Amino acid sequence: MNKVEHAEKYFADGGYACSQSVFAAFADSMGLDVETALKIAAPFGGGIARNAGICGAVTGAIMAIGLKYGNYTQGDDEAKSLTYEKVNLFLKKFKEKYGTSICKELLGHDISTPEGLEYVNSHPEFHEKCTAIVKETAEILEEII
């Protein structure tokens, strides 16, 4: 199973958040165990803890880019620049596809409200939509890294 399939499976079958699904699918191949990746990415689902902000799949992808390219020593401006370049390329491609990276705009409903969350959870087409976003996010990420 490739990374894109893993991301899709984590979300569709595993009950993980979009952020966890994308990040964990890539983190393992970069030396971070899946359990740790799932824990790190857990709070970012639903636009950061269901606040309907930046899409969790996007956040998971950005964390994976940071894990692969991020600077970890002071003064490593080259790694920092490369990381920002990769993130900006990812965001550009994602926004070209979806027009936005904001969860409530992608869903057309604000899951930070009880009514919005209830509506989305009671309509299976939103799970299907988010599954597709997770898969397509992983495809964009795989292309970039």
C-alpha positions in Angstrom: 0.0 0.0 0.0 1.5 3.4 -1.0 1.3 6.6 1.1 -1.8 8.0 -0.7 -3.6 4.7 0.0 -2.5 4.7 3.6 -3.8 8.3 4.1 -7.1 7.4 2.6 -7.4 4.2 4.6 -6.5 5.9 7.9 -9.3 8.5 7.4 -12.0 6.3 5.7 -11.6 3.2 7.7 -9.4 4.0 10.7 -11.4 6.8 12.3 -8.5 9.1 12.3 -8.7 12.9 11.7 -7.7 14.3 8.3 -4.5 15.7 9.8 -3.5 12.4 11.4 -4.3 10.5 8.2 -2.0 12.6 6.0 0.8 13.1 8.5 1.0 9.5 9.6 1.0 8.1 6.1 4.2 10.0 5.3 5.9 10.3 8.7 6.8 6.6 9.0 9.0 6.7 5.9 10.8 9.7 7.3 11.8 8.0 10.6 8.9 9.0 12.8 6.8 6.1 14.1 3.1 6.0 13.3 2.0 6.2 16.9 3.9 9.4 17.6 2.8 10.9 14.3 -0.9 10.1 15.1 -0.5 11.8 18.5 1.3 14.9 17.2 -1.4 15.4 14.5 -4.4 14.6 16.6 -5.3 18.2 17.6 -5.3 19.5 14.1 -8.3 17.8 12.7 -11.4 19.7 11.7 -9.5 22.9 11.1 -7.6 22.7 14.4 -9.7 21.0 17.1 -12.9 21.4 15.1 -12.5 25.2 14.9 -13.1 25.0 11.1 -9.9 27.0 10.3 -7.1 25.7 8.1 -8.0 22.2 6.8 -6.5 19.4 8.9 -5.3 17.5 5.8 -3.4 20.7 4.8 -1.9 20.9 8.3 -0.9 17.2 8.2 0.8 17.8 4.8 2.6 20.9 6.1 3.9 19.0 9.2 5.2 16.3 6.8 7.0 18.9 4.8 8.5 20.2 8.0 9.6 16.7 9.1 11.3 16.1 5.7 12.9 19.5 5.1 12.7 21.6 8.3 15.6 23.3 9.8 16.6 22.0 13.3 19.8 23.9 13.9 20.1 27.6 14.4 21.1 29.5 11.4 20.2 26.9 8.8 18.5 29.4 6.6 18.9 27.1 3.6 16.7 24.4 5.1 14.2 27.1 6.4 14.0 28.6 2.9 13.5 25.2 1.3 10.8 24.3 3.8 8.9 27.5 3.1 9.3 27.0 -0.6 7.8 23.5 -0.4 5.0 24.6 1.8 4.1 27.5 -0.5 4.2 25.2 -3.5 1.9 22.8 -1.7 -0.5 25.6 -0.7 -0.6 26.9 -4.2 -1.5 23.5 -5.7 -4.1 22.8 -3.0 -5.7 26.2 -3.5 -5.7 25.7 -7.3 -7.7 22.6 -6.8 -10.0 23.7 -4.0 -9.9 27.5 -4.0 -9.3 27.6 -0.3 -7.6 25.8 2.5 -10.2 26.7 5.1 -12.2 23.8 6.5 -15.6 25.6 6.8 -15.2 26.9 3.3 -14.3 23.5 1.9 -17.3 21.9 3.6 -19.7 24.8 3.2 -20.6 24.4 6.9 -19.0 25.6 10.1 -18.2 22.6 12.2 -17.1 24.9 15.1 -20.8 25.3 15.9 -22.9 22.5 17.3 -25.4 22.9 14.5 -22.7 22.7 11.8 -21.0 19.7 13.3 -24.3 17.9 13.7 -25.2 18.6 10.1 -21.9 17.4 8.7 -21.8 14.3 10.9 -25.4 13.4 9.9 -24.7 13.6 6.1 -22.4 10.9 4.8 -21.5 12.9 1.7 -19.2 15.1 4.0 -17.2 12.0 5.1 -16.9 11.1 1.4 -15.8 14.7 0.6 -13.2 14.7 3.3 -11.9 11.3 2.3 -11.4 12.6 -1.2 -9.6 15.7 0.2 -7.3 13.6 2.3 -6.5 11.4 -0.7 -5.9 14.4 -3.0 -3.9 16.2 -0.4 -1.6 13.1 -0.1 -1.3 13.0 -3.8 -0.2 16.7 -3.9 2.2 16.1 -1.0 3.7 13.0 -2.6 4.4 15.1 -5.8 6.1 17.8 -3.8 8.3 15.7 -1.5 
